């Protein structure tokens, strides 16, 4: 393969800033269709641009595409100030307009890339320049409040925010080494090396080294609700202005997975053109966001060789998608299956017509017991039958002693935890974790789709959190996490208009537990965990009803939290069941 490379091309923006850009072009006169990636992690990393789950850039060039990689404003070799999300819509539009004017561009372009590089795609796609024909965000979000910085339930995604902001502050500090404060450098490096220093000190607003080198971090903490600060960078709120199709790639244990799926379903219904609605594609594997999880192998659970990114042929999926929508090839008929998912439990790939799966049957599994569901050895029962009697399970939530995050959708290595399908046995031994478990299954039960938890709760505090986890209990005793969620009580009715709890009053709230696909095999059990913390995946609710990010250690209050269940207060786990003939 022979190609031409132009390095550090200055691409002008509307305000006079020129962004550093590299261009890889196939050898020859062209013109060529273009694939653009805009990154804060350094455009010169042509191999992966920071994520091993991304396609092979050189395969794009070999297939006849020009590949353009750009450092976003204020990063690496591009001048300006890096303010995450703020300039990506305008800068992306200006870059696309510039591309259309280049003699080596044939007037068509797509965008690709993962994580933050996906943010740049969604924001550029709103009312995009005509040259843009398709986007392919990998493990990303079109709603930056819900993922990755906060959550659908209003709790701060502390692991994601602090990990990413600390690393970004270090990158900013290194851009101007002559002006760097050695004390800031030492503080940031210490936090990276020791998760306890990263996560445990209070108040959260006291991370001065982070805020000085990334002022945006302070703004994130200043906006705990989904107000105009977040709405301005929520491409999903403007999906009617997005007229291009999207190939979306996600992982069941990725911090973005809930929003990856939600952007797919939202665009299928409300995209701004027939192509945007009909051209949506979704690929989900058993992966997490962190490097090294692309093999589908984790310490407590391995999904086999077929689970790897290589087996999923992510590069081939991108090429087929871009050939159809950027090149406009119609000689190969579209596959009617818009969705490809890895079904855990049976550990195999499956093609589906759409998401949610058309034959989904949402089924209530009711919480019941005699009020002693604390720990996995308690009396909590999960059943399709309505709870026969009224009962209350009580636990103390002490933010000084939060339930530790074990696996799940963390970015990487938070407080000794690793991402993915971790065994929850140690967590389930705590008195502040309620466990509700089915009888041993005598037949397979497939759960594929969006999982929801409806709880009737009361608390001694004016605000607290309620968490839920869906767990697959194996015959050998492993309790493997599948998906999880949290609901901050003050945001139980709205993410923009918080309302305190009335202490002692029973309230109904709904916990968004994200999505999964798993077959619970015969001999296994389905388990629900309920508690009030999952730290540091989410920040600790201080139980004061005040500004959580500003609360200190002295402000922390213990809450007496209760889960009510029975005929009058039907707390329940709503599972998306798929009932089909058993596959060979």
RODO-2510 file (C-alpha; in nm, 4 decimals, decimal comma):
residues 584
     n   res          X          Y          Z
     1     x     0,0000     0,0000     0,0000
     2     x     0,1379     0,3413    -0,0991
     3     x    -0,0038     0,6676     0,0335
     4     x     0,0737     1,0363     0,0750
     5     x     0,0879     1,2019     0,4188
     6     x     0,0506     1,5725     0,4968
     7     x     0,1368     1,6595     0,8584
     8     x     0,0212     1,9560     1,0676
     9     x    -0,1949     2,1146     0,8021
    10     x    -0,3485     2,4298     0,9552
    11     x    -0,7268     2,4177     0,9105
    12     x    -0,8892     2,7583     0,9795
    13     x    -1,1888     2,7953     1,2103
    14     x    -1,4442     3,0776     1,1971
    15     x    -1,2773     3,2659     1,4872
    16     x    -0,9305     3,2619     1,3305
    17     x    -0,7887     2,9643     1,5220
    18     x    -0,6218     2,7065     1,2940
    19     x    -0,6324     2,3439     1,4074
    20     x    -0,3445     2,1030     1,3425
    21     x    -0,4492     1,8288     1,1044
    22     x    -0,2882     1,5252     0,9388
    23     x    -0,4018     1,3823     0,6054
    24     x    -0,3388     1,0310     0,4731
    25     x    -0,4308     0,9958     0,1041
    26     x    -0,4030     0,6997    -0,1314
    27     x    -0,1393     0,7535    -0,3923
    28     x    -0,2950     0,8851    -0,7116
    29     x    -0,4849     1,1866    -0,8397
    30     x    -0,8094     1,1253    -0,6558
    31     x    -1,0445     1,2715    -0,5592
    32     x    -1,1315     1,0463    -0,2672
    33     x    -1,4085     1,0106    -0,0116
    34     x    -1,2833     1,1290     0,3281
    35     x    -1,3064     0,9822     0,6781
    36     x    -1,2471     1,2396     0,9544
    37     x    -1,1527     1,1772     1,3174
    38     x    -1,1194     1,4652     1,5659
    39     x    -0,9347     1,3764     1,8865
    40     x    -0,8052     1,5315     2,2111
    41     x    -0,5530     1,2469     2,2526
    42     x    -0,3065     1,3269     1,9757
    43     x    -0,3666     1,2926     1,6026
    44     x    -0,0230     1,1386     1,5423
    45     x    -0,1249     0,8067     1,7015
    46     x    -0,2425     0,6700     1,3692
    47     x    -0,2740     0,3123     1,4908
    48     x    -0,5680     0,3402     1,7292
    49     x    -0,6155     0,7037     1,8346
    50     x    -0,6231     0,5858     2,1940
    51     x    -0,8730     0,3001     2,1738
    52     x    -0,7943    -0,0568     2,0596
    53     x    -1,1606    -0,1093     1,9769
    54     x    -1,1379     0,1326     1,6849
    55     x    -1,0948     0,0172     1,3241
    56     x    -0,7613     0,0017     1,1439
    57     x    -0,6956     0,3460     0,9931
    58     x    -0,4672     0,2004     0,7267
    59     x    -0,7420    -0,0351     0,6132
    60     x    -0,9449     0,2781     0,5340
    61     x    -0,6633     0,4191     0,3191
    62     x    -0,6107     0,0846     0,1482
    63     x    -0,9830     0,0787     0,0661
    64     x    -0,9496     0,4112    -0,1161
    65     x    -1,0450     0,6634     0,1526
    66     x    -0,8495     0,9700     0,2514
    67     x    -0,8187     0,9730     0,6310
    68     x    -0,8019     1,3075     0,8123
    69     x    -0,7057     1,3282     1,1816
    70     x    -0,7286     1,6560     1,3734
    71     x    -0,6227     1,7682     1,7201
    72     x    -0,9278     1,9361     1,8741
    73     x    -0,8906     2,2912     1,9976
    74     x    -0,6461     2,3351     2,2840
    75     x    -0,4947     1,9847     2,2648
    76     x    -0,1648     1,8498     2,1369
    77     x    -0,0569     2,0739     1,8446
    78     x    -0,3790     2,2753     1,8076
    79     x    -0,3844     2,6212     1,9707
    80     x    -0,6603     2,7583     2,1908
    81     x    -0,8177     2,6444     2,5163
    82     x    -0,9575     2,2951     2,5618
    83     x    -1,3093     2,3234     2,7012
    84     x    -1,4666     1,9789     2,6558
    85     x    -1,7676     1,9813     2,4249
    86     x    -1,7920     2,3580     2,3876
    87     x    -1,6365     2,4094     2,0430
    88     x    -1,6869     2,0686     1,8850
    89     x    -2,0038     2,1539     1,6924
    90     x    -1,8670     2,4671     1,5233
    91     x    -1,5126     2,3353     1,4812
    92     x    -1,6407     2,0123     1,3327
    93     x    -1,8641     2,2005     1,0888
    94     x    -1,5776     2,4295     0,9848
    95     x    -1,3465     2,1337     0,9295
    96     x    -1,6059     1,9561     0,7147
    97     x    -1,6542     2,2730     0,5076
    98     x    -1,2769     2,2961     0,4582
    99     x    -1,2625     1,9323     0,3502
   100     x    -1,5279     1,9877     0,0838
   101     x    -1,3081     2,2589    -0,0682
   102     x    -0,9971     2,0417    -0,1048
   103     x    -0,9169     1,9131    -0,4555
   104     x    -0,8432     1,5637    -0,3201
   105     x    -1,1923     1,5359    -0,1594
   106     x    -1,4724     1,4070    -0,3807
   107     x    -1,7360     1,6006    -0,1853
   108     x    -1,8312     1,3215     0,0562
   109     x    -1,7115     1,2519     0,4094
   110     x    -1,7785     1,0360     0,7114
   111     x    -1,6640     1,0710     1,0726
   112     x    -1,5394     0,8003     1,3055
   113     x    -1,3708     0,7426     1,6397
   114     x    -1,4440     0,6402     1,9960
   115     x    -1,5219     0,7951     2,3327
   116     x    -1,4549     1,1722     2,3129
   117     x    -1,4073     1,1320     1,9378
   118     x    -1,7683     1,0192     1,9300
   119     x    -1,8773     1,3402     2,1059
   120     x    -1,7193     1,5382     1,8229
   121     x    -1,9200     1,3397     1,5686
   122     x    -2,2592     1,3848     1,7297
   123     x    -2,2076     1,7580     1,7825
   124     x    -2,0823     1,8110     1,4268
   125     x    -2,3744     1,6101     1,2859
   126     x    -2,6355     1,8568     1,4138
   127     x    -2,7230     2,0708     1,1091
   128     x    -2,4040     1,9418     0,9471
   129     x    -2,2409     2,0574     0,6245
   130     x    -2,3718     1,8660     0,3196
   131     x    -2,0383     1,6903     0,2776
   132     x    -2,1067     1,4763     0,5876
   133     x    -2,2815     1,1528     0,4902
   134     x    -2,2404     0,9224     0,7937
   135     x    -2,0893     0,8926     1,1414
   136     x    -1,9557     0,5949     1,3386
   137     x    -1,9227     0,6697     1,7127
   138     x    -1,7634     0,3875     1,9128
   139     x    -1,8394     0,3651     2,2873
   140     x    -1,9668     0,7189     2,3068
   141     x    -2,2666     0,9386     2,3897
   142     x    -2,4944     1,2014     2,2397
   143     x    -2,5964     1,3228     2,5884
   144     x    -2,2912     1,4147     2,7944
   145     x    -2,4873     1,4588     3,1176
   146     x    -2,6304     1,1075     3,1202
   147     x    -2,2953     0,9602     3,0129
   148     x    -2,0211     0,9879     3,0967
   149     x    -2,0186     1,2800     3,3423
   150     x    -2,3387     1,2240     3,5424
   151     x    -2,5984     0,9496     3,4980
   152     x    -2,9637     0,8913     3,4059
   153     x    -3,0455     0,9041     3,7786
   154     x    -2,8587     1,2284     3,8497
   155     x    -2,5595     1,0948     4,0459
   156     x    -2,2129     1,2107     3,9451
   157     x    -2,0164     0,9425     3,7573
   158     x    -1,7227     1,0055     3,9864
   159     x    -1,4905     0,7415     3,8476
   160     x    -1,5295     0,8756     3,4937
   161     x    -1,5173     1,2453     3,5852
   162     x    -1,2203     1,2345     3,8206
   163     x    -1,0152     0,9847     3,6214
   164     x    -1,0624     1,1627     3,2890
   165     x    -1,0354     1,5165     3,4294
   166     x    -0,7156     1,4388     3,6199
   167     x    -0,5536     1,2891     3,3104
   168     x    -0,6742     1,5812     3,0965
   169     x    -0,5383     1,8307     3,3493
   170     x    -0,2012     1,6549     3,3263
   171     x    -0,2076     1,6781     2,9464
   172     x    -0,2863     2,0497     2,9679
   173     x    -0,0053     2,1024     3,2182
   174     x     0,2429     1,9249     2,9915
   175     x     0,1507     2,1457     2,6940
   176     x     0,3100     2,4448     2,8706
   177     x     0,5894     2,2892     3,0804
   178     x     0,7597     2,6238     3,1407
   179     x     0,4458     2,7550     3,3096
   180     x     0,3578     2,4352     3,4954
   181     x     0,3278     2,4460     3,8730
   182     x     0,5430     2,1622     4,0150
   183     x     0,3034     2,1256     4,3088
   184     x     0,0111     2,0746     4,0698
   185     x     0,2091     1,8189     3,8741
   186     x     0,2941     1,6291     4,1925
   187     x    -0,0669     1,6344     4,3142
   188     x    -0,2047     1,5131     3,9814
   189     x     0,0513     1,2350     3,9473
   190     x    -0,0110     1,1200     4,3049
   191     x    -0,3831     1,0953     4,2339
   192     x    -0,3211     0,8902     3,9214
   193     x    -0,0932     0,6541     4,1145
   194     x    -0,3197     0,6137     4,4200
   195     x    -0,6957     0,5753     4,3618
   196     x    -0,7613     0,6611     4,7266
   197     x    -0,6117     1,0053     4,6769
   198     x    -0,8101     1,0396     4,3572
   199     x    -1,1508     0,9517     4,5003
   200     x    -1,1737     0,9725     4,8784
   201     x    -1,0898     1,3341     4,9824
   202     x    -1,3837     1,5682     5,0431
   203     x    -1,5133     1,8036     4,9316
   204     x    -1,5085     1,7131     4,5652
   205     x    -1,4708     2,0818     4,4880
   206     x    -1,1342     2,0753     4,6653
   207     x    -0,9429     1,9297     4,3683
   208     x    -0,7577     2,2566     4,3104
   209     x    -0,4833     2,1079     4,0941
   210     x    -0,7431     1,9669     3,8575
   211     x    -0,9501     2,2858     3,8438
   212     x    -0,6495     2,5120     3,7848
   213     x    -0,5400     2,3072     3,4855
   214     x    -0,8882     2,2158     3,3588
   215     x    -1,1377     2,4836     3,4729
   216     x    -1,4180     2,2884     3,3049
   217     x    -1,4020     2,0383     3,5937
   218     x    -1,5289     2,3041     3,8336
   219     x    -1,8134     2,3840     3,5945
   220     x    -1,9163     2,0184     3,5896
   221     x    -1,9495     2,0190     3,9682
   222     x    -2,1382     2,3509     3,9544
   223     x    -2,4107     2,1930     3,7374
   224     x    -2,5350     1,8746     3,9106
   225     x    -2,8718     1,8886     3,7317
   226     x    -2,9277     1,8588     3,3571
   227     x    -2,9630     2,2347     3,3041
   228     x    -2,8747     2,4561     3,0066
   229     x    -2,5024     2,3925     3,0619
   230     x    -2,5632     2,0299     2,9588
   231     x    -2,8474     2,0874     2,7164
   232     x    -2,6202     2,3013     2,4979
   233     x    -2,3911     2,0033     2,4336
   234     x    -2,6647     1,7375     2,4091
   235     x    -2,6818     1,6461     2,0416
   236     x    -2,9635     1,4040     2,1212
   237     x    -3,1866     1,7018     2,2067
   238     x    -3,1481     1,8141     1,8442
   239     x    -3,1815     1,4789     1,6697
   240     x    -3,4257     1,6284     1,4197
   241     x    -3,1299     1,8253     1,2834
   242     x    -2,9195     1,5100     1,2358
   243     x    -2,9808     1,3777     0,8852
   244     x    -2,6994     1,1216     0,8542
   245     x    -2,7018     0,7551     0,9600
   246     x    -2,4818     0,6219     1,2393
   247     x    -2,2986     0,2967     1,3050
   248     x    -2,2769     0,2694     1,6837
   249     x    -2,0467     0,0253     1,8619
   250     x    -2,0760    -0,0426     2,2346
   251     x    -1,9861    -0,2847     2,5124
   252     x    -2,2153    -0,4327     2,7767
   253     x    -1,9691    -0,3123     3,0436
   254     x    -1,8882     0,0243     2,8882
   255     x    -1,9691     0,3432     3,0799
   256     x    -2,1495     0,4713     2,7679
   257     x    -2,3633     0,1659     2,6899
   258     x    -2,6966     0,3081     2,8055
   259     x    -2,6524     0,6179     2,5903
   260     x    -2,5148     0,4203     2,2949
   261     x    -2,8423     0,2304     2,2858
   262     x    -3,0578     0,5364     2,3600
   263     x    -2,9048     0,7372     2,0751
   264     x    -2,9764     0,4441     1,8428
   265     x    -3,3426     0,4183     1,9450
   266     x    -3,3900     0,7961     1,9462
   267     x    -3,2450     0,8346     1,5978
   268     x    -3,4523     0,5413     1,4701
   269     x    -3,7660     0,7274     1,5779
   270     x    -3,6768     1,0945     1,5419
   271     x    -3,3784     1,1263     1,3084
   272     x    -3,3990     1,4191     1,0670
   273     x    -3,4173     1,2139     0,7454
   274     x    -3,5229     0,8729     0,6186
   275     x    -3,1547     0,7864     0,5761
   276     x    -3,0807     0,8838     0,9366
   277     x    -3,3684     0,6721     1,0666
   278     x    -3,3284     0,3691     0,8410
   279     x    -2,9488     0,3720     0,8293
   280     x    -2,8886     0,3239     1,2012
   281     x    -2,6723     0,0239     1,2897
   282     x    -2,5813    -0,1121     1,6358
   283     x    -2,3046    -0,3534     1,7387
   284     x    -2,2555    -0,4538     2,1048
   285     x    -1,9996    -0,6951     2,2460
   286     x    -1,9038    -0,8116     2,5987
   287     x    -1,6447    -0,5369     2,6390
   288     x    -1,5618    -0,2546     2,8781
   289     x    -1,4176     0,0882     2,8007
   290     x    -1,0712     0,0156     2,9368
   291     x    -0,7840    -0,1015     2,7210
   292     x    -0,7303    -0,4746     2,7312
   293     x    -1,0991    -0,5667     2,7563
   294     x    -1,1432    -0,6062     2,3811
   295     x    -1,0744    -0,9800     2,4119
   296     x    -1,3889    -1,0413     2,6166
   297     x    -1,1835    -1,2076     2,8928
   298     x    -1,2079    -1,0929     3,2551
   299     x    -1,0780    -1,2358     3,5858
   300     x    -1,4175    -1,3713     3,6956
   301     x    -1,5719    -1,4470     3,3567
   302     x    -1,4450    -1,5324     3,0099
   303     x    -1,6749    -1,5167     2,7090
   304     x    -1,4558    -1,7221     2,4748
   305     x    -1,2543    -1,6520     2,1622
   306     x    -1,5597    -1,5447     1,9633
   307     x    -1,6102    -1,2487     2,1985
   308     x    -1,3030    -1,0555     2,0835
   309     x    -1,3028    -0,7356     1,8824
   310     x    -1,1157    -0,9205     1,6089
   311     x    -1,3923    -1,1788     1,5852
   312     x    -1,6497    -0,8989     1,5649
   313     x    -1,4679    -0,7556     1,2583
   314     x    -1,5139    -0,3943     1,3653
   315     x    -1,2982    -0,2690     1,0789
   316     x    -1,5054    -0,4613     0,8263
   317     x    -1,8284    -0,3299     0,9790
   318     x    -1,6996     0,0267     0,9391
   319     x    -1,5931    -0,0276     0,5788
   320     x    -1,9249    -0,1804     0,4766
   321     x    -2,1120     0,1007     0,6485
   322     x    -1,9038     0,3794     0,4936
   323     x    -1,9103     0,2163     0,1496
   324     x    -2,2889     0,2206     0,1653
   325     x    -2,3454     0,5694     0,3055
   326     x    -2,0347     0,7729     0,2162
   327     x    -1,9582     0,6197    -0,1211
   328     x    -2,3252     0,5616    -0,1887
   329     x    -2,2799     0,2040    -0,3036
   330     x    -2,6117     0,0303    -0,3591
   331     x    -2,4820    -0,2727    -0,5475
   332     x    -2,4771    -0,4756    -0,2242
   333     x    -2,8250    -0,5094    -0,0691
   334     x    -2,8668    -0,3792     0,2848
   335     x    -2,8782    -0,6470     0,5515
   336     x    -3,2229    -0,6228     0,7153
   337     x    -3,0585    -0,6950     1,0506
   338     x    -2,9702    -0,3529     1,1909
   339     x    -2,8412    -0,4916     1,5210
   340     x    -2,5694    -0,7385     1,6124
   341     x    -2,5270    -0,8338     1,9774
   342     x    -2,3220    -1,0774     2,1811
   343     x    -2,5583    -1,2780     2,4002
   344     x    -2,3871    -1,3643     2,7268
   345     x    -2,4658    -1,6896     2,9016
   346     x    -2,4767    -1,8786     2,5721
   347     x    -2,1756    -1,6686     2,4618
   348     x    -2,2561    -1,6239     2,0948
   349     x    -2,3201    -1,3472     1,8438
   350     x    -2,6715    -1,2937     1,7135
   351     x    -2,8180    -1,0693     1,4433
   352     x    -3,1443    -0,8895     1,5210
   353     x    -3,3861    -0,6806     1,3167
   354     x    -3,3956    -0,3880     1,5582
   355     x    -3,3574    -0,2668     1,9163
   356     x    -3,5488    -0,3151     2,1373
   357     x    -3,5902    -0,6657     2,0011
   358     x    -3,9382    -0,6795     1,8444
   359     x    -4,0447    -0,9805     2,0531
   360     x    -3,9412    -0,8301     2,3884
   361     x    -4,1844    -0,9006     2,6718
   362     x    -4,1304    -0,6784     2,9751
   363     x    -4,2032    -0,8889     3,2812
   364     x    -4,2327    -0,7894     3,6473
   365     x    -4,0288    -0,9778     3,9056
   366     x    -4,1577    -0,8735     4,2486
   367     x    -3,9519    -0,8196     4,5630
   368     x    -4,0769    -1,0079     4,8679
   369     x    -3,9647    -1,1589     5,1968
   370     x    -4,0085    -1,1083     5,5691
   371     x    -3,7926    -0,7977     5,5953
   372     x    -3,4531    -0,9630     5,6414
   373     x    -3,3060    -0,9366     5,2903
   374     x    -2,9727    -0,7991     5,4155
   375     x    -2,6842    -0,9977     5,2592
   376     x    -2,7083    -1,2857     5,0127
   377     x    -2,8005    -1,5229     5,2962
   378     x    -3,1072    -1,3176     5,3901
   379     x    -3,4708    -1,3942     5,3098
   380     x    -3,5163    -1,1687     5,0057
   381     x    -3,7119    -1,3343     4,7258
   382     x    -3,7470    -1,2342     4,3596
   383     x    -4,0501    -1,3867     4,1897
   384     x    -4,2992    -1,3359     3,9084
   385     x    -4,5680    -1,3789     4,1723
   386     x    -4,6928    -1,0686     4,3523
   387     x    -4,5563    -1,0401     4,7056
   388     x    -4,8154    -1,1987     4,9366
   389     x    -4,7674    -0,9688     5,2385
   390     x    -4,6476    -0,6196     5,3168
   391     x    -4,2913    -0,6040     5,4492
   392     x    -4,0073    -0,3578     5,4880
   393     x    -3,6341    -0,4138     5,4505
   394     x    -3,4145    -0,1650     5,6375
   395     x    -3,0455    -0,0794     5,6137
   396     x    -2,8140     0,1978     5,7248
   397     x    -2,6369     0,3927     5,4523
   398     x    -2,3201     0,5511     5,5899
   399     x    -2,1343     0,7577     5,3268
   400     x    -1,8168     0,7117     5,5334
   401     x    -1,8446     0,3404     5,4586
   402     x    -1,9895     0,3153     5,1067
   403     x    -2,0446    -0,0063     4,9154
   404     x    -1,7279    -0,0448     4,7050
   405     x    -1,7461    -0,0663     4,3288
   406     x    -1,6542    -0,4154     4,2113
   407     x    -1,6456    -0,4414     3,8328
   408     x    -1,9197    -0,2970     3,6157
   409     x    -1,8956     0,0128     3,4009
   410     x    -1,5918     0,1805     3,5550
   411     x    -1,3297     0,3269     3,3241
   412     x    -1,0370     0,1334     3,4707
   413     x    -0,8898     0,0209     3,7983
   414     x    -1,0878     0,2505     4,0299
   415     x    -0,9902     0,1851     4,3925
   416     x    -0,8610    -0,1585     4,3052
   417     x    -1,1726    -0,2520     4,1078
   418     x    -1,1551    -0,3632     3,7477
   419     x    -1,4291    -0,3179     3,4889
   420     x    -1,6561    -0,5902     3,3641
   421     x    -1,8384    -0,8981     3,4935
   422     x    -1,6980    -0,9181     3,8453
   423     x    -1,8075    -1,1519     4,1247
   424     x    -2,0193    -0,9588     4,3763
   425     x    -1,9846    -1,2135     4,6611
   426     x    -1,7893    -0,9774     4,8876
   427     x    -2,0379    -0,6962     4,8298
   428     x    -2,3310    -0,9244     4,9036
   429     x    -2,1903    -1,0070     5,2475
   430     x    -2,2543    -0,6497     5,3670
   431     x    -2,5526    -0,5644     5,5883
   432     x    -2,6237    -0,2539     5,3782
   433     x    -2,6841    -0,4607     5,0644
   434     x    -3,0282    -0,6156     5,0167
   435     x    -3,0420    -0,9293     4,8009
   436     x    -3,3550    -1,0653     4,6318
   437     x    -3,3037    -1,3953     4,4522
   438     x    -3,5144    -1,6327     4,2430
   439     x    -3,5347    -2,0051     4,2957
   440     x    -3,2869    -2,2151     4,0988
   441     x    -3,3925    -2,2053     3,7342
   442     x    -3,5015    -2,5254     3,5634
   443     x    -3,4986    -2,3731     3,2148
   444     x    -3,3096    -2,0945     3,0357
   445     x    -3,4320    -1,7375     3,0857
   446     x    -3,3088    -1,4779     2,8364
   447     x    -3,2935    -1,1131     2,9411
   448     x    -3,2089    -0,8829     2,6504
   449     x    -3,2936    -0,5146     2,6607
   450     x    -3,3458    -0,2314     2,9041
   451     x    -3,3677    -0,3255     3,2731
   452     x    -3,5747    -0,1120     3,5122
   453     x    -3,6180    -0,1212     3,8892
   454     x    -3,9283     0,0293     4,0533
   455     x    -3,8892     0,0787     4,4282
   456     x    -4,1176     0,2031     4,7043
   457     x    -3,8762     0,3635     4,9477
   458     x    -3,8492     0,5862     5,2520
   459     x    -3,5533     0,7486     5,4247
   460     x    -3,4655     0,9412     5,7354
   461     x    -3,2725     1,1843     5,5105
   462     x    -3,3980     1,4674     5,2859
   463     x    -3,1948     1,3157     5,0021
   464     x    -3,0216     0,9827     4,9478
   465     x    -2,9486     0,7363     4,6676
   466     x    -3,0861     0,3948     4,5771
   467     x    -2,8796     0,1585     4,3642
   468     x    -2,9656    -0,1617     4,1830
   469     x    -2,7603    -0,4416     4,0280
   470     x    -2,8718    -0,7362     3,8162
   471     x    -2,6605    -1,0422     3,8962
   472     x    -2,6305    -1,3908     3,7461
   473     x    -2,5702    -1,6384     4,0318
   474     x    -2,3782    -1,9381     3,8972
   475     x    -2,4019    -2,2882     4,0435
   476     x    -2,0477    -2,2526     4,1814
   477     x    -2,1579    -1,9492     4,3857
   478     x    -2,0141    -1,6731     4,1685
   479     x    -2,2476    -1,3745     4,1542
   480     x    -2,1594    -1,2140     3,8198
   481     x    -2,2651    -0,8545     3,7633
   482     x    -2,4599    -0,7859     3,4431
   483     x    -2,5832    -0,4262     3,4676
   484     x    -2,6492    -0,1595     3,7289
   485     x    -2,7904     0,1860     3,7972
   486     x    -2,8542     0,4546     4,0588
   487     x    -3,1299     0,7043     4,1334
   488     x    -3,0588     1,0173     4,3350
   489     x    -3,3810     1,0722     4,5271
   490     x    -3,3967     1,4484     4,4717
   491     x    -3,4062     1,3829     4,0947
   492     x    -3,6685     1,1076     4,1098
   493     x    -3,9200     1,3158     3,9085
   494     x    -3,6907     1,5377     3,7005
   495     x    -3,3219     1,5921     3,6311
   496     x    -3,3827     1,9670     3,6121
   497     x    -3,6132     2,0285     3,9113
   498     x    -3,4880     1,8522     4,2265
   499     x    -3,7389     1,7865     4,5045
   500     x    -3,6314     1,6726     4,8547
   501     x    -3,7722     1,3650     5,0214
   502     x    -4,0139     1,3950     5,3089
   503     x    -3,8322     1,1942     5,5750
   504     x    -4,0302     0,8847     5,6687
   505     x    -4,2738     0,9209     5,3760
   506     x    -4,2908     0,6391     5,1220
   507     x    -4,2034     0,7475     4,7681
   508     x    -4,1990     0,5514     4,4428
   509     x    -3,8882     0,5938     4,2312
   510     x    -3,7494     0,4240     3,9229
   511     x    -3,3875     0,3175     3,8816
   512     x    -3,2578     0,3009     3,5234
   513     x    -3,0356    -0,0086     3,5325
   514     x    -2,9150     0,0255     3,1726
   515     x    -2,9080    -0,2654     2,9270
   516     x    -2,7770    -0,6171     2,8963
   517     x    -2,8152    -0,9423     2,7045
   518     x    -2,7759    -1,2607     2,9050
   519     x    -2,9251    -1,6077     2,9154
   520     x    -2,9616    -1,7313     3,2742
   521     x    -2,8966    -2,1021     3,2297
   522     x    -3,0629    -2,3896     3,4166
   523     x    -2,9078    -2,4249     3,7601
   524     x    -2,8468    -2,0483     3,7818
   525     x    -3,0453    -1,7896     3,9779
   526     x    -3,1432    -1,4322     3,9011
   527     x    -3,0519    -1,1865     4,1756
   528     x    -3,1221    -0,8195     4,2409
   529     x    -2,9000    -0,6179     4,4749
   530     x    -3,0363    -0,2963     4,6303
   531     x    -2,8313    -0,0496     4,8300
   532     x    -2,7516     0,3226     4,8431
   533     x    -2,3951     0,3491     4,7160
   534     x    -2,1599     0,2135     4,4524
   535     x    -1,8378     0,4038     4,5104
   536     x    -1,6428     0,5333     4,3260
   537     x    -1,8490     0,4421     4,0206
   538     x    -2,0839     0,7136     4,1521
   539     x    -2,0221     0,9870     4,4066
   540     x    -2,1427     0,9348     4,7618
   541     x    -2,4685     1,1035     4,8517
   542     x    -2,3937     1,2916     5,1720
   543     x    -2,7603     1,2601     5,2817
   544     x    -2,7762     1,6294     5,3726
   545     x    -2,9960     1,7520     5,0894
   546     x    -2,7356     2,0236     5,0215
   547     x    -2,4712     2,0689     4,7531
   548     x    -2,3054     1,7283     4,7541
   549     x    -1,9871     1,8374     4,5754
   550     x    -1,9248     2,1029     4,8426
   551     x    -2,0012     1,8853     5,1465
   552     x    -1,7074     1,7962     5,3691
   553     x    -1,6328     1,4922     5,5812
   554     x    -1,7949     1,6654     5,8766
   555     x    -2,1213     1,7055     5,6837
   556     x    -2,1700     1,3348     5,6145
   557     x    -2,4881     1,1954     5,7677
   558     x    -2,6024     0,8361     5,8154
   559     x    -2,9398     0,7601     5,6562
   560     x    -3,1868     0,4925     5,7627
   561     x    -3,3201     0,3689     5,4284
   562     x    -3,6117     0,1351     5,3740
   563     x    -3,7463    -0,0631     5,0804
   564     x    -4,1183    -0,1414     5,1048
   565     x    -4,2769    -0,4282     4,9156
   566     x    -4,6074    -0,6101     4,9087
   567     x    -4,9502    -0,5919     4,7416
   568     x    -4,9963    -0,2207     4,8196
   569     x    -4,6364    -0,1246     4,7422
   570     x    -4,5241    -0,3502     4,4558
   571     x    -4,1504    -0,2944     4,4365
   572     x    -4,0371    -0,4833     4,1299
   573     x    -3,7604    -0,5517     3,8823
   574     x    -3,8808    -0,5219     3,5223
   575     x    -3,6889    -0,7578     3,2953
   576     x    -3,7033    -0,7643     2,9123
   577     x    -3,7603    -1,1336     2,8463
   578     x    -3,7025    -1,2988     2,5087
   579     x    -3,8808    -1,6300     2,4691
   580     x    -3,7854    -1,8197     2,1548
   581     x    -3,7296    -2,1813     2,0608
   582     x    -3,4020    -2,3067     2,2015
   583     x    -3,1137    -2,2752     1,9558
   584     x    -2,8943    -2,5747     1,8858
***
